[in-house]
Amino acid sequence: MESSSDEEEVHTFVQVISDKYNPDNFPYSKGQGLGIVMLPTPPGSPVKDRLFLPSVLVLNDCNISKAGESSDIAVFCGHVVELDLSYNQLSDWEEISTIVSNIPNLDFLNLSMNPLCGAHLEPALAHCFSRVRRLVLIKTHISWGTVHTLTRHTPE
């Protein structure tokens, strides 16, 4: 009897982006190429092709629990302004901070329904949230201390 590997497998933010926006999987890639643009990179570059994703990324309910490589996040998401990560498995502020700190233009972040109860946000990691003007934390059950740490580092 086979067990479901989807429930046990760790999905990273980078893997989900790569899978969702892979030109072979992307529904518009055979048409007019709406949504993503593939640009070839110079020979020897660590990134074979660059994906320029939409500025609003919806990656809800993708079983994401880890960030993945910081450099890949920075390459893929440099222009992203809105990110929906609701209904994932993010339970560690360090992983979330890795994602947020590598998206310099991020203005809106939805973390609703992630299991953040009991996760502690270190003040040293909170600075990366200062650029995020809208943060949604519905049913994350985070502590008031975490809310205070986040709001203390956000601009008025």
N, C-alpha and C positions, 0 to 999 in steps of 0.2 A: 504494500500500500504506500503510495507516494505522499509525502508531506508537502504542503504548500510552501514553496521557497520564497514567494513574495512577502509573506508575513515575517519570515525570519531574516531575509536578506536586508543588508544595510544599503539604503539608497543615499547617495550624496547629492547635494545641490547641483554640482557640476555634472554628474551622470544624468540627472533628470533633464537638465538643459540640453545636454548633448543628444539625448534620446529624443526629446520632444522637438528640437529644432534641427535635427539631422536632415539634410536636404533629401535624403532617400526616403525619409519618413514623413516629411512635411507635405501636406496636401497641396500646397500651392507651387511646389518646386517644379512640377511638370507644366504648370500654366505660366502665369506671368511673374512668378517669383515673389509674390506679395508677402510681406512679413519679415523675410530675412534676405540678407545679401551675403553671398560668399565672395570673399576677395582672396586671391592667392597670396601667399606670403613668400618672402625671399627664400631661396634654397638654404637649408641648414637651420631654419627657424624652428623652435620647439613646437610651435603651433602650425600644423599643416595648412589649414584653412581657417580663416577667422569668420565666425558667425556674428553678424551684426543683428542682434535680436530686436524685437519691438521695445520701445521705451517703457511699456507697461507689461510686466511679466506676471502671468497667473499660473502658479505652480502649486495650487491647492490639491490636497488629497493625493499626493504622490509618494507617500511613505518616506519622506526625506527625514533623516536623522543626523546627518553629518554635513559639513560644509564642502569638503573636498579641497583641492589645491587652491590656495590663495591666488596664485598667479593666473590660474585659469579663470577664476571668478573675475579678476581685474580685466583680463582680456575680453571676456564675453560680455561683461555687464557695465562697462565704463560709462555708458550713456543712459542706463536704466534709471527711471525716476520713481516708478511705482512697482512694488513687489508684494504679491499675495502668496504667503506661505501658510495659509490657514489649513487646518485639518491634516497636518503632517505629524511627525514623531520627534520634533525638535524638543529636547529636554535639557539642553546644556547651553547656558548663555555664552560660553566660549565659542561654540560652533556658530551661534547666531551672530556674535561679534565678528567672527571671521568673515561671514557673508557681508554684513553691513559695512565693515571697514574697507572692503574692496569694491564698494559701489559708491563712488564719490558724489554722485548726483542724486542719491536716494532721498526722496522727499516723503514718501508714504510707505509704510510697512505694516502688513496685516499678519499677526502671529496667532490669531484666534484659534482656539481649540487644539493648541499644542500642549503637551503635558509638562508645563513649566512649574508645577507645584513642587516646592522644595528645592528648586534650582536657585542657586545663589549667584547674583551678579556682582562680581568684584568691581569696586570703584575704578580700578585701573582700566577695565574694559568698557566702562560706561561712556567714555568720551566719544567713541565712534557713533553713538546715537545722537550726538548734538546736532547733526545736520538733518535728522529725520524730524520733520515738523508734525507729521500725523502718524501715530502709532496705535494700532488696534490690538487689544489684548483680551478680547471677550472669551470668557470661560477658560482662561489659562490658570486661574487660581494662584496667581503669583502673590507673594507677600507684600505688605505695605512697604517694607524696607527696600524691596526691589523697585517699587514705584518711586519711592523717594530718591533712590540712587539715580534712576533714569531721569526724573524731572529736574534734579539738581544740576544735571549736565546739559540740559536742553536750553536753547536760547529763549528769552522772554518774548 
